[in-house]
Amino acid sequence: MYLRLAAFFGLTGVILGALGAHGTVYDQIVANDPLVVKEGDLVVLSDRLTNWKTGVFYQLIHSVAMMALAVAAPLRRVPILLWTAGILLFCGSLYILSLTSIPWLAPLTPVGGLLLMGGWAWLLLAPSPSPALSPTPAQDQD
């Protein structure tokens, strides 16, 4: 289940990255944001486009980490759950803020960031799994 969740976030991160780089999202932000400066084919990024790219970047980083953790340590659910909530709040709020001007979403971004950090902190501070719960070399050969 966690591997599929990581794959979902990885896939949607790449799709959202492509849309933000040269798809409909890019066109909407460039057309509707007064802070975008266009000189021929050159577009100076606005905060909205920069926020979109930040959301994609963090989503992809945490998708890879989630996938590695799901494969290497399937009993480590807490950081995966924290990262999932963090991706939804941090990245999701950046995506929505990039496309709209909904001011009440802005406070969700740092909460999501704290959840992303919480997943890493849990990995740093949590006790190592019990050797009895670790796979034996014979089980590891799949």
N, CA, C and O atoms as a MOPAC input file, in Angstrom:
PM7 MOZYME 1SCF
protein

 N      0.81600 1    -1.19500 1     0.00000 1
 C      0.00000 1     0.00000 1     0.00000 1
 C      0.86300 1     1.26400 1     0.00000 1
 O      0.58300 1     2.19900 1    -0.75000 1
 N      1.90300 1     1.30400 1     0.82600 1
 C      2.74700 1     2.49600 1     0.90300 1
 C      3.57800 1     2.67700 1    -0.35900 1
 O      3.85600 1     3.80400 1    -0.76600 1
 N      3.97700 1     1.56300 1    -0.98300 1
 C      4.71200 1     1.65400 1    -2.23600 1
 C      3.81700 1     2.26200 1    -3.31900 1
 O      4.27700 1     3.07900 1    -4.11700 1
 N      2.55500 1     1.87100 1    -3.35000 1
 C      1.61600 1     2.44000 1    -4.32500 1
 C      1.36100 1     3.92600 1    -4.03300 1
 O      1.22400 1     4.72400 1    -4.96100 1
 N      1.29800 1     4.28800 1    -2.77700 1
 C      1.12000 1     5.69500 1    -2.41100 1
 C      2.32400 1     6.50700 1    -2.89400 1
 O      2.16200 1     7.59200 1    -3.45100 1
 N      3.51500 1     5.98500 1    -2.68200 1
 C      4.72100 1     6.66100 1    -3.15700 1
 C      4.71700 1     6.77200 1    -4.68200 1
 O      5.08500 1     7.80900 1    -5.23400 1
 N      4.30300 1     5.71200 1    -5.35300 1
 C      4.24100 1     5.73900 1    -6.81300 1
 C      3.21200 1     6.76500 1    -7.29100 1
 O      3.44300 1     7.46000 1    -8.28100 1
 N      2.08600 1     6.86200 1    -6.59800 1
 C      1.06300 1     7.85300 1    -6.94600 1
 C      1.62100 1     9.26800 1    -6.82700 1
 O      1.45400 1    10.08000 1    -7.73700 1
 N      2.28500 1     9.56600 1    -5.70800 1
 C      2.84500 1    10.90500 1    -5.52400 1
 C      3.96400 1    11.17400 1    -6.52800 1
 O      4.10900 1    12.30100 1    -7.00000 1
 N      4.75700 1    10.15500 1    -6.85900 1
 C      5.79800 1    10.32300 1    -7.86800 1
 C      5.20500 1    10.62100 1    -9.23900 1
 O      5.65300 1    11.53900 1    -9.92700 1
 N      4.19700 1     9.84500 1    -9.63500 1
 C      3.54800 1    10.05200 1   -10.93000 1
 C      2.89400 1    11.42500 1   -11.00900 1
 O      3.09200 1    12.15300 1   -11.98200 1
 N      2.12500 1    11.77900 1   -10.00200 1
 C      1.44500 1    13.07700 1   -10.04700 1
 C      2.44700 1    14.22900 1    -9.94300 1
 O      2.20600 1    15.30800 1   -10.48400 1
 N      3.56300 1    14.00700 1    -9.25400 1
 C      4.59100 1    15.04100 1    -9.18700 1
 C      5.19000 1    15.32700 1   -10.55600 1
 O      5.41200 1    16.48400 1   -10.91100 1
 N      5.45100 1    14.27300 1   -11.32500 1
 C      5.99900 1    14.45400 1   -12.67500 1
 C      4.96100 1    15.12500 1   -13.58400 1
 O      5.29400 1    16.02300 1   -14.35700 1
 N      3.70800 1    14.68500 1   -13.48700 1
 C      2.64700 1    15.28900 1   -14.30800 1
 C      2.48100 1    16.76600 1   -13.96700 1
 O      2.41700 1    17.61100 1   -14.86000 1
 N      2.41100 1    17.07700 1   -12.67000 1
 C      2.25500 1    18.47700 1   -12.26100 1
 C      3.47600 1    19.30600 1   -12.64500 1
 O      3.34900 1    20.48200 1   -12.98700 1
 N      4.65300 1    18.69700 1   -12.59000 1
 C      5.86100 1    19.39900 1   -13.02300 1
 C      5.80300 1    19.73600 1   -14.50700 1
 O      6.17300 1    20.83500 1   -14.91900 1
 N      5.33900 1    18.78700 1   -15.30100 1
 C      5.22800 1    19.02200 1   -16.73900 1
 C      4.18800 1    20.10100 1   -17.04100 1
 O      4.41000 1    20.96500 1   -17.88900 1
 N      3.05700 1    20.04600 1   -16.34600 1
 C      2.02100 1    21.06500 1   -16.56000 1
 C      2.52000 1    22.44800 1   -16.15000 1
 O      2.18400 1    23.45000 1   -16.78000 1
 N      3.32900 1    22.49200 1   -15.08500 1
 C      3.85600 1    23.77000 1   -14.62600 1
 C      4.98100 1    24.29400 1   -15.50200 1
 O      5.23100 1    25.49900 1   -15.53800 1
 N      5.66100 1    23.40100 1   -16.20800 1
 C      6.77800 1    23.82700 1   -17.04400 1
 C      6.32400 1    24.30700 1   -18.42300 1
 O      6.87300 1    25.26900 1   -18.96100 1
 N      5.33600 1    23.64300 1   -18.98500 1
 C      4.91700 1    24.02800 1   -20.33400 1
 C      3.54400 1    23.50000 1   -20.70900 1
 O      3.29800 1    23.14300 1   -21.86100 1
 N      2.66100 1    23.45400 1   -19.73900 1
 C      1.30800 1    22.97400 1   -20.01200 1
 C      0.27500 1    24.01900 1   -19.66700 1
 O      0.55300 1    25.21800 1   -19.65500 1
 N     -0.91000 1    23.54600 1   -19.39000 1
 C     -2.02500 1    24.45700 1   -19.12400 1
 C     -1.83000 1    25.28600 1   -17.86100 1
 O     -2.24100 1    26.44500 1   -17.81100 1
 N     -1.21100 1    24.70600 1   -16.84900 1
 C     -0.96000 1    25.46300 1   -15.61400 1
 C      0.00200 1    26.61400 1   -15.90000 1
 O     -0.21900 1    27.74200 1   -15.46200 1
 N      1.05800 1    26.32200 1   -16.63200 1
 C      2.02900 1    27.35300 1   -17.00500 1
 C      1.32800 1    28.47300 1   -17.77000 1
 O      1.51000 1    29.65300 1   -17.46900 1
 N      0.52200 1    28.08700 1   -18.76800 1
 C     -0.17900 1    29.08500 1   -19.57800 1
 C     -1.10800 1    29.94100 1   -18.72300 1
 O     -1.18500 1    31.15600 1   -18.90800 1
 N     -1.81700 1    29.30400 1   -17.78300 1
 C     -2.74600 1    30.04400 1   -16.92500 1
 C     -2.00000 1    31.02400 1   -16.02500 1
 O     -2.41800 1    32.17100 1   -15.87000 1
 N     -0.90100 1    30.57400 1   -15.43500 1
 C     -0.14800 1    31.46100 1   -14.53900 1
 C      0.45900 1    32.61200 1   -15.32600 1
 O      0.38300 1    33.76300 1   -14.89700 1
 N      1.05700 1    32.31500 1   -16.46600 1
 C      1.69400 1    33.35700 1   -17.27200 1
 C      0.65700 1    34.35800 1   -17.77200 1
 O      0.92100 1    35.56000 1   -17.80300 1
 N     -0.51900 1    33.87100 1   -18.16400 1
 C     -1.54700 1    34.75900 1   -18.71500 1
 C     -2.21900 1    35.61600 1   -17.64200 1
 O     -2.61800 1    36.74700 1   -17.91800 1
 N     -2.34800 1    35.08800 1   -16.42000 1
 C     -3.15900 1    35.76300 1   -15.40100 1
 C     -2.36800 1    36.44400 1   -14.28700 1
 O     -2.96100 1    37.10600 1   -13.43600 1
 N     -1.07000 1    36.30000 1   -14.27300 1
 C     -0.29200 1    36.86900 1   -13.18000 1
 C      0.35200 1    38.17900 1   -13.63600 1
 O      1.18800 1    38.17300 1   -14.54000 1
 N     -0.02800 1    39.29900 1   -13.01900 1
 C      0.53500 1    40.58300 1   -13.44400 1
 C      2.03000 1    40.72100 1   -13.14600 1
 O      2.68600 1    41.62000 1   -13.67400 1
 N      2.56700 1    39.84200 1   -12.31000 1
 C      3.98600 1    39.93300 1   -11.97400 1
 C      4.88600 1    39.21600 1   -12.97300 1
 O      6.11000 1    39.31500 1   -12.88000 1
 N      4.29800 1    38.49200 1   -13.93100 1
 C      5.09100 1    37.80100 1   -14.94100 1
 C      5.54600 1    38.81500 1   -15.98200 1
 O      4.74200 1    39.58300 1   -16.51100 1
 N      6.82300 1    38.80800 1   -16.26300 1
 C      7.38800 1    39.69200 1   -17.27000 1
 C      7.72200 1    38.85000 1   -18.49100 1
 O      8.47800 1    37.88300 1   -18.39700 1
 N      7.15900 1    39.21700 1   -19.63500 1
 C      7.40300 1    38.47600 1   -20.87000 1
 C      8.19900 1    39.35600 1   -21.83200 1
 O      7.81400 1    40.48900 1   -22.12300 1
 N      9.29900 1    38.82100 1   -22.31200 1
 C     10.09600 1    39.50000 1   -23.33100 1
 C     10.37200 1    38.47800 1   -24.42300 1
 O     11.32500 1    37.70500 1   -24.32200 1
 N      9.55900 1    38.46800 1   -25.45100 1
 C      9.68400 1    37.44600 1   -26.49200 1
 C      9.34000 1    36.08600 1   -25.91000 1
 O      8.27200 1    35.89600 1   -25.32800 1
 N     10.25100 1    35.15100 1   -26.07100 1
 C     10.04600 1    33.81100 1   -25.52100 1
 C     10.51900 1    33.70000 1   -24.08100 1
 O     10.28900 1    32.67600 1   -23.43800 1
 N     11.16600 1    34.71800 1   -23.56800 1
 C     11.68800 1    34.70200 1   -22.20500 1
 C     10.59000 1    35.10600 1   -21.22900 1
 O      9.94400 1    36.13900 1   -21.40600 1
 N     10.37900 1    34.28800 1   -20.20000 1
 C      9.39200 1    34.58700 1   -19.16700 1
 C     10.11600 1    34.63300 1   -17.83100 1
 O     10.73700 1    33.65100 1   -17.42600 1
 N     10.04000 1    35.75300 1   -17.15200 1
 C     10.61500 1    35.87900 1   -15.81800 1
 C      9.59400 1    35.30300 1   -14.84000 1
 O      8.43500 1    35.71700 1   -14.83300 1
 N     10.01900 1    34.36100 1   -14.02700 1
 C      9.10200 1    33.65800 1   -13.14300 1
 C      8.49800 1    34.57500 1   -12.09100 1
 O      9.17200 1    35.42800 1   -11.51500 1
 N      7.23600 1    34.37600 1   -11.86500 1
 C      6.55300 1    35.07900 1   -10.78300 1
 C      6.62000 1    34.19800 1    -9.54200 1
 O      7.07900 1    33.05700 1    -9.59800 1
 N      6.16000 1    34.73900 1    -8.43200 1
 C      6.09500 1    33.93600 1    -7.20900 1
 C      5.18600 1    32.73800 1    -7.39700 1
 O      5.45300 1    31.67100 1    -6.84500 1
 N      4.12000 1    32.89300 1    -8.16300 1
 C      3.18000 1    31.79700 1    -8.35600 1
 C      3.83700 1    30.62200 1    -9.06700 1
 O      3.67600 1    29.47500 1    -8.65000 1
 N      4.57100 1    30.89700 1   -10.12700 1
 C      5.23100 1    29.81400 1   -10.85300 1
 C      6.36000 1    29.21500 1   -10.01600 1
 O      6.58300 1    28.00500 1   -10.04400 1
 N      7.05900 1    30.04700 1    -9.28500 1
 C      8.10200 1    29.55400 1    -8.38700 1
 C      7.49700 1    28.66800 1    -7.29900 1
 O      8.06400 1    27.62700 1    -6.96900 1
 N      6.36400 1    29.06300 1    -6.74100 1
 C      5.68300 1    28.24900 1    -5.72800 1
 C      5.26400 1    26.90400 1    -6.29600 1
 O      5.40300 1    25.87500 1    -5.63400 1
 N      4.75500 1    26.90900 1    -7.51500 1
 C      4.34300 1    25.65200 1    -8.16600 1
 C      5.54700 1    24.71700 1    -8.27400 1
 O      5.46000 1    23.53800 1    -7.93100 1
 N      6.66300 1    25.24800 1    -8.75200 1
 C      7.86300 1    24.42400 1    -8.91700 1
 C      8.39400 1    23.93300 1    -7.56800 1
 O      8.91900 1    22.82300 1    -7.48100 1
 N      8.26400 1    24.73600 1    -6.52900 1
 C      8.66800 1    24.30700 1    -5.18900 1
 C      7.80400 1    23.14300 1    -4.72700 1
 O      8.31600 1    22.17200 1    -4.16900 1
 N      6.50000 1    23.23200 1    -4.95500 1
 C      5.59700 1    22.13800 1    -4.59000 1
 C      5.96500 1    20.85100 1    -5.29700 1
 O      6.00300 1    19.78900 1    -4.67500 1
 N      6.23500 1    20.93100 1    -6.59300 1
 C      6.61900 1    19.74000 1    -7.36000 1
 C      7.92000 1    19.15500 1    -6.81300 1
 O      8.02800 1    17.94400 1    -6.62100 1
 N      8.90000 1    20.01400 1    -6.56400 1
 C     10.19900 1    19.55800 1    -6.06500 1
 C     10.05300 1    18.79100 1    -4.74800 1
 O     10.57700 1    17.68600 1    -4.60700 1
 N      9.35000 1    19.37500 1    -3.79900 1
 C      9.18500 1    18.70800 1    -2.50100 1
 C      8.34700 1    17.44100 1    -2.61700 1
 O      8.61000 1    16.45900 1    -1.92300 1
 N      7.33800 1    17.45300 1    -3.49000 1
 C      6.53300 1    16.25100 1    -3.67700 1
 C      7.39000 1    15.11600 1    -4.22000 1
 O      7.27900 1    13.98200 1    -3.75400 1
 N      8.23600 1    15.40500 1    -5.19000 1
 C      9.06100 1    14.35500 1    -5.77400 1
 C     10.12400 1    13.84300 1    -4.80000 1
 O     10.37700 1    12.64000 1    -4.73600 1
 N     10.74300 1    14.74000 1    -4.05000 1
 C     11.73900 1    14.31200 1    -3.06200 1
 C     11.11400 1    13.34900 1    -2.05300 1
 O     11.67700 1    12.29800 1    -1.74900 1
 N      9.95700 1    13.72200 1    -1.54600 1
 C      9.32800 1    12.88500 1    -0.51700 1
 C      8.71200 1    11.62400 1    -1.10100 1
 O      8.54500 1    10.63900 1    -0.38100 1
 N      8.37100 1    11.62500 1    -2.37800 1
 C      7.89700 1    10.40400 1    -3.02800 1
 C      9.01700 1     9.36900 1    -3.09100 1
 O      8.79700 1     8.18700 1    -2.82400 1
 N     10.20900 1     9.81600 1    -3.44500 1
 C     11.35500 1     8.90300 1    -3.51200 1
 C     11.69900 1     8.38000 1    -2.11800 1
 O     11.94700 1     7.18700 1    -1.94500 1
 N     11.71400 1     9.26100 1    -1.13600 1
 C     12.00200 1     8.83600 1     0.23600 1
 C     10.95100 1     7.84900 1     0.73000 1
 O     11.27700 1     6.85800 1     1.38400 1
 N      9.69800 1     8.12400 1     0.41400 1
 C      8.60900 1     7.24600 1     0.82900 1
 C      8.74800 1     5.87400 1     0.17300 1
 O      8.52700 1     4.84600 1     0.81400 1
 N      9.11500 1     5.86700 1    -1.09900 1
 C      9.28800 1     4.60000 1    -1.80700 1
 C     10.44100 1     3.80300 1    -1.19800 1
 O     10.30900 1     2.59900 1    -0.97600 1
 N     11.55000 1     4.45300 1    -0.93000 1
 C     12.69300 1     3.76700 1    -0.33300 1
 C     12.32800 1     3.18900 1     1.02500 1
 O     12.69900 1     2.05900 1     1.34300 1
 N     11.61500 1     3.94800 1     1.81300 1
 C     11.22300 1     3.48900 1     3.14000 1
 C     10.21400 1     2.35200 1     3.06100 1
 O     10.27400 1     1.41500 1     3.85800 1
 N      9.29500 1     2.42200 1     2.11800 1
 C      8.29900 1     1.36100 1     1.96100 1
 C      8.96300 1     0.04100 1     1.58400 1
 O      8.51200 1    -1.02400 1     2.00400 1
 N     10.02200 1     0.10800 1     0.79900 1
 C     10.72400 1    -1.10500 1     0.37800 1
 C     11.68300 1    -1.59200 1     1.45700 1
 O     11.72300 1    -2.78400 1     1.76000 1
 N     12.44800 1    -0.68200 1     2.03400 1
 C     13.51200 1    -1.06900 1     2.96100 1
 C     13.02100 1    -1.34900 1     4.37800 1
 O     13.56200 1    -2.22200 1     5.05600 1
 N     12.02800 1    -0.63600 1     4.82200 1
 C     11.56600 1    -0.76800 1     6.20500 1
 C     10.05000 1    -0.64100 1     6.25200 1
 O      9.52000 1     0.38900 1     6.67000 1
 N      9.35600 1    -1.68600 1     5.82500 1
 C      7.89700 1    -1.57100 1     5.73200 1
 C      7.18500 1    -1.32100 1     7.06100 1
 O      6.01000 1    -0.95400 1     7.06700 1
 N      7.87700 1    -1.51400 1     8.18200 1
 C      7.23600 1    -1.29100 1     9.47400 1
 C      7.31800 1     0.16700 1     9.92500 1
 O      6.79700 1     0.51500 1    10.98500 1
 N      7.95400 1     1.00400 1     9.14600 1
 C      8.09900 1     2.42800 1     9.48100 1
 C      6.95600 1     3.23200 1     8.87300 1
 O      7.16100 1     3.95600 1     7.89900 1
 N      5.77800 1     3.11500 1     9.42300 1
 C      4.59200 1     3.77600 1     8.86800 1
 C      4.49100 1     5.24500 1     9.25000 1
 O      3.97700 1     6.04800 1     8.47100 1
 N      4.96700 1     5.60800 1    10.42000 1
 C      4.77200 1     6.98000 1    10.91700 1
 C      5.35800 1     8.02300 1     9.96200 1
 O      4.65500 1     8.97300 1     9.61700 1
 N      6.61800 1     7.88900 1     9.51700 1
 C      7.11500 1     8.92700 1     8.60600 1
 C      6.36000 1     8.95300 1     7.28200 1
 O      6.18600 1    10.02000 1     6.69500 1
 N      5.91500 1     7.80600 1     6.80800 1
 C      5.15800 1     7.77900 1     5.55200 1
 C      3.84400 1     8.53200 1     5.72600 1
 O      3.43600 1     9.28000 1     4.83800 1
 N      3.18900 1     8.34200 1     6.84900 1
 C      1.93400 1     9.05600 1     7.10400 1
 C      2.17600 1    10.56200 1     7.26500 1
 O      1.39600 1    11.37800 1     6.77300 1
 N      3.25200 1    10.91700 1     7.95100 1
 C      3.58600 1    12.33500 1     8.11000 1
 C      3.90600 1    12.96800 1     6.75600 1
 O      3.45100 1    14.07300 1     6.46000 1
 N      4.68800 1    12.26700 1     5.93900 1
 C      5.02400 1    12.78700 1     4.60800 1
 C      3.78800 1    12.90400 1     3.72500 1
 O      3.65500 1    13.85800 1     2.95800 1
 N      2.88400 1    11.93200 1     3.83700 1
 C      1.64500 1    11.99700 1     3.04000 1
 C      0.84900 1    13.24900 1     3.40800 1
 O      0.42600 1    14.00300 1     2.53100 1
 N      0.65200 1    13.46200 1     4.69000 1
 C     -0.07000 1    14.66300 1     5.13200 1
 C      0.69600 1    15.92300 1     4.73800 1
 O      0.09300 1    16.91800 1     4.33500 1
 N      2.01800 1    15.88200 1     4.85400 1
 C      2.83900 1    17.03700 1     4.48200 1
 C      2.75300 1    17.35900 1     3.00200 1
 O      2.66300 1    18.52800 1     2.62600 1
 N      2.78000 1    16.33300 1     2.15400 1
 C      2.65000 1    16.55800 1     0.71000 1
 C      1.29000 1    17.18200 1     0.40500 1
 O      1.18800 1    18.13100 1    -0.37300 1
 N      0.24800 1    16.63100 1     1.03200 1
 C     -1.09500 1    17.15200 1     0.76100 1
 C     -1.22600 1    18.61100 1     1.19800 1
 O     -1.78400 1    19.42800 1     0.46500 1
 N     -0.71500 1    18.94400 1     2.38700 1
 C     -0.85900 1    20.32100 1     2.89000 1
 C      0.16600 1    21.27700 1     2.28000 1
 O     -0.19900 1    22.34800 1     1.79600 1
 N      1.44400 1    20.89700 1     2.30100 1
 C      2.49200 1    21.79700 1     1.81300 1
 C      2.39700 1    21.96200 1     0.29700 1
 O      2.21100 1    23.07200 1    -0.20400 1
 N      2.52300 1    20.86700 1    -0.41700 1
 C      2.50900 1    20.94000 1    -1.87900 1
 C      1.13300 1    21.33200 1    -2.39200 1
 O      1.01200 1    22.16400 1    -3.29100 1
 N      0.09600 1    20.73000 1    -1.81800 1
 C     -1.26000 1    21.04800 1    -2.26300 1
 C     -1.59800 1    22.51400 1    -2.10900 1
 O     -2.18400 1    23.11500 1    -3.00900 1
 N     -1.23200 1    23.10100 1    -0.97000 1
 C     -1.53100 1    24.52300 1    -0.78000 1
 C     -0.72300 1    25.39200 1    -1.75400 1
 O     -1.21900 1    26.41100 1    -2.23400 1
 N      0.52200 1    24.98900 1    -2.04500 1
 C      1.30900 1    25.75100 1    -3.02300 1
 C      0.69100 1    25.66900 1    -4.41000 1
 O      0.65000 1    26.66500 1    -5.13100 1
 N      0.21100 1    24.49100 1    -4.78800 1
 C     -0.43800 1    24.35500 1    -6.09800 1
 C     -1.67300 1    25.25200 1    -6.18600 1
 O     -1.85500 1    25.97900 1    -7.16200 1
 N     -2.51100 1    25.19200 1    -5.16100 1
 C     -3.74800 1    25.97700 1    -5.18800 1
 C     -3.45000 1    27.47100 1    -5.12000 1
 O     -4.08600 1    28.26500 1    -5.81400 1
 N     -2.48100 1    27.85700 1    -4.28000 1
 C     -2.10300 1    29.27200 1    -4.20100 1
 C     -1.51700 1    29.77400 1    -5.51800 1
 O     -1.65500 1    30.95000 1    -5.85300 1
 N     -0.86500 1    28.88700 1    -6.26200 1
 C     -0.30700 1    29.27400 1    -7.55600 1
 C     -1.39400 1    29.58000 1    -8.57200 1
 O     -1.20500 1    30.40400 1    -9.46700 1
 N     -2.52800 1    28.91800 1    -8.43000 1
 C     -3.60900 1    29.07500 1    -9.41400 1
 C     -4.69600 1    30.03900 1    -8.98200 1
 O     -5.46800 1    30.51400 1    -9.81600 1
 N     -4.77000 1    30.33500 1    -7.69900 1
 C     -5.84600 1    31.18600 1    -7.18300 1
 C     -5.25100 1    32.24200 1    -6.25300 1
 O     -4.03800 1    32.31800 1    -6.05900 1
 N     -6.11200 1    33.02500 1    -5.70400 1
 C     -5.69800 1    34.01300 1    -4.70100 1
 C     -6.46900 1    33.78400 1    -3.41100 1
 O     -6.98100 1    34.73300 1    -2.81700 1
 N     -6.55700 1    32.54600 1    -2.97900 1
 C     -7.28800 1    32.21100 1    -1.76000 1
 C     -6.34300 1    32.40900 1    -0.57400 1
 O     -5.47800 1    31.56600 1    -0.33700 1
 N     -6.48800 1    33.49700 1     0.17300 1
 C     -5.51200 1    33.82100 1     1.21700 1
 C     -5.52000 1    32.87000 1     2.41300 1
 O     -4.48400 1    32.70400 1     3.05800 1
 N     -6.64100 1    32.24800 1     2.72800 1
 C     -6.68900 1    31.40400 1     3.92200 1
 C     -5.91700 1    30.09400 1     3.73500 1
 O     -5.72800 1    29.35700 1     4.70300 1
 N     -5.47100 1    29.79100 1     2.51900 1
 C     -4.66800 1    28.58300 1     2.31000 1
 C     -3.21000 1    28.76400 1     2.73400 1
 O     -2.51700 1    27.79100 1     3.03300 1
 N     -2.75500 1    30.00500 1     2.75600 1
 C     -1.34600 1    30.26800 1     3.05700 1
 C     -0.87200 1    29.66000 1     4.38100 1
 O      0.25100 1    29.15700 1     4.42900 1
 N     -1.66100 1    29.68000 1     5.45000 1
 C     -1.18400 1    29.07600 1     6.69900 1
 C     -1.03600 1    27.54600 1     6.63600 1
 O     -0.36100 1    26.96200 1     7.48400 1
 N     -1.64900 1    26.90300 1     5.65900 1
 C     -1.50100 1    25.44700 1     5.54700 1
 C     -0.10400 1    25.05500 1     5.07500 1
 O      0.37500 1    23.96500 1     5.38700 1
 N      0.54200 1    25.93100 1     4.33200 1
 C      1.85200 1    25.60700 1     3.78200 1
 C      2.88300 1    25.31800 1     4.88200 1
 O      3.53800 1    24.27800 1     4.81900 1
 N      3.05600 1    26.18300 1     5.88000 1
 C      4.03500 1    25.86300 1     6.91700 1
 C      3.63600 1    24.65800 1     7.77300 1
 O      4.50600 1    23.94100 1     8.26700 1
 N      2.33600 1    24.42800 1     7.95200 1
 C      1.90600 1    23.23700 1     8.69700 1
 C      2.33500 1    21.99000 1     7.93200 1
 O      2.83900 1    21.03600 1     8.52500 1
 N      2.13700 1    21.99700 1     6.62300 1
 C      2.59300 1    20.87900 1     5.79900 1
 C      4.10200 1    20.71700 1     5.86100 1
 O      4.60800 1    19.59600 1     5.90800 1
 N      4.81800 1    21.82900 1     5.86200 1
 C      6.27900 1    21.77500 1     5.98200 1
 C      6.71700 1    21.15300 1     7.29500 1
 O      7.67400 1    20.38000 1     7.33300 1
 N      6.01700 1    21.48700 1     8.36800 1
 C      6.32900 1    20.88600 1     9.67000 1
 C      6.07400 1    19.37300 1     9.65900 1
 O      6.82400 1    18.60700 1    10.26500 1
 N      5.01600 1    18.95500 1     8.96800 1
 C      4.74000 1    17.52000 1     8.86300 1
 C      5.83500 1    16.80700 1     8.06100 1
 O      6.24800 1    15.70400 1     8.42100 1
 N      6.30600 1    17.43400 1     6.97600 1
 C      7.41600 1    16.84400 1     6.21400 1
 C      8.65800 1    16.71400 1     7.09700 1
 O      9.32400 1    15.67800 1     7.09700 1
 N      8.96000 1    17.77100 1     7.84500 1
 C     10.10300 1    17.72100 1     8.76600 1
 C      9.87900 1    16.68100 1     9.85800 1
 O     10.81900 1    16.00500 1    10.27600 1
 N      8.63500 1    16.55200 1    10.32000 1
 C      8.32300 1    15.56900 1    11.35400 1
 C      8.62600 1    14.14700 1    10.91300 1
 O      9.09100 1    13.33800 1    11.71500 1
 N      8.37200 1    13.83500 1     9.65600 1
 C      8.70900 1    12.50200 1     9.14300 1
 C     10.20100 1    12.23300 1     9.21200 1
 O     10.62900 1    11.14700 1     9.60300 1
 N     10.98600 1    13.22100 1     8.83300 1
 C     12.44400 1    13.07200 1     8.91300 1
 C     12.90600 1    12.99300 1    10.37000 1
 O     13.77100 1    12.18400 1    10.70700 1
 N     12.33300 1    13.82600 1    11.22100 1
 C     12.70700 1    13.80500 1    12.63600 1
 C     12.35700 1    12.46000 1    13.27000 1
 O     13.11800 1    11.95100 1    14.09300 1
 N     11.23300 1    11.88800 1    12.90200 1
 C     10.84800 1    10.58300 1    13.43600 1
 C     11.89100 1     9.53400 1    13.05100 1
 O     12.28200 1     8.70900 1    13.87700 1
 N     12.33700 1     9.57000 1    11.80500 1
 C     13.36800 1     8.61100 1    11.37600 1
 C     14.66800 1     8.80800 1    12.14500 1
 O     15.36000 1     7.84300 1    12.47000 1
 N     14.99300 1    10.06100 1    12.43100 1
 C     16.22600 1    10.36800 1    13.15200 1
 C     16.16800 1     9.92300 1    14.60500 1
 O     17.15000 1     9.40300 1    15.13700 1
 N     15.02700 1    10.12300 1    15.24900 1
 C     14.93400 1     9.92400 1    16.69100 1
 C     14.27700 1     8.61400 1    17.11900 1
 O     14.42900 1     8.21100 1    18.27300 1
 N     13.56400 1     7.94800 1    16.24200 1
 C     12.85100 1     6.72000 1    16.62100 1
 C     13.84100 1     5.59200 1    16.88200 1
 O     14.89600 1     5.52400 1    16.25200 1
 N     13.49900 1     4.72000 1    17.80000 1
 C     14.38100 1     3.57800 1    18.03300 1
 C     14.41800 1     2.67700 1    16.79700 1
 O     13.46400 1     2.60800 1    16.02200 1
 N     15.53900 1     1.99700 1    16.64200 1
 C     15.66200 1     1.04900 1    15.53200 1
 C     14.66000 1    -0.06700 1    15.71300 1
 O     14.32900 1    -0.41800 1    16.84600 1
 N     14.16000 1    -0.64300 1    14.60400 1
 C     13.22000 1    -1.74400 1    14.74700 1
 C     13.87700 1    -2.93600 1    15.43100 1
 O     15.08500 1    -3.15100 1    15.32900 1
 N     13.06300 1    -3.68900 1    16.11800 1
 C     13.55000 1    -4.87800 1    16.81000 1
 C     14.13700 1    -5.86400 1    15.80900 1
 O     13.57900 1    -6.03900 1    14.72500 1
 N     15.26200 1    -6.52100 1    16.14800 1
 C     15.82700 1    -7.52000 1    15.23400 1
 C     14.82700 1    -8.63100 1    14.91600 1
 O     14.88600 1    -9.23500 1    13.84500 1
 N     13.91200 1    -8.89600 1    15.84300 1
 C     12.91400 1    -9.94000 1    15.60300 1
 C     11.96400 1    -9.53900 1    14.48000 1
 O     11.38700 1   -10.40600 1    13.82400 1
 N     11.79300 1    -8.23500 1    14.25000 1
 C     10.90000 1    -7.76800 1    13.20200 1
 C     11.60900 1    -7.58100 1    11.86200 1
 O     10.95600 1    -7.42000 1    10.83000 1
 N     12.95300 1    -7.60200 1    11.87500 1
 C     13.70400 1    -7.41400 1    10.64000 1
 C     13.68600 1    -8.70800 1     9.84000 1
 O     13.69700 1    -9.79700 1    10.41500 1
 N     13.65900 1    -8.59200 1     8.50100 1
 C     13.67500 1    -9.80100 1     7.69000 1
 C     15.03200 1   -10.50300 1     7.79800 1
 O     16.07600 1    -9.85800 1     7.90200 1
 N     14.99300 1   -11.80000 1     7.77100 1
 C     16.23100 1   -12.57600 1     7.75600 1
 C     16.78600 1   -12.59200 1     6.34600 1
 O     16.04800 1   -12.32800 1     5.39700 1
 N     18.07300 1   -12.89700 1     6.18100 1
 C     18.63800 1   -12.93200 1     4.81800 1
 C     17.87200 1   -13.88000 1     3.90000 1
 O     17.73800 1   -13.59800 1     2.70900 1
 N     17.37300 1   -14.98000 1     4.41700 1
 C     16.62600 1   -15.92700 1     3.58600 1
 C     15.32900 1   -15.29700 1     3.08300 1
 O     14.90600 1   -15.58800 1     1.96400 1
 N     14.67900 1   -14.42800 1     3.89200 1
 C     13.45400 1   -13.77900 1     3.47300 1
 C     13.73100 1   -12.62500 1     2.52200 1
 O     12.84500 1   -12.19900 1     1.78100 1
 N     14.94900 1   -12.12400 1     2.54200 1
 C     15.32000 1   -10.94700 1     1.77400 1
 C     15.61400 1   -11.26600 1     0.30200 1
 O     15.81100 1   -10.34100 1    -0.48600 1
 N     15.64800 1   -12.52200 1    -0.08600 1
 C     16.11000 1   -12.89700 1    -1.41500 1
 C     15.02300 1   -12.87300 1    -2.46400 1
 O     15.25200 1   -13.38000 1    -3.56200 1
 N     13.86600 1   -12.32300 1    -2.20100 1
 C     12.77800 1   -12.28800 1    -3.18900 1
 C     13.14700 1   -11.50200 1    -4.38900 1
 O     12.34600 1   -11.37300 1    -5.31400 1

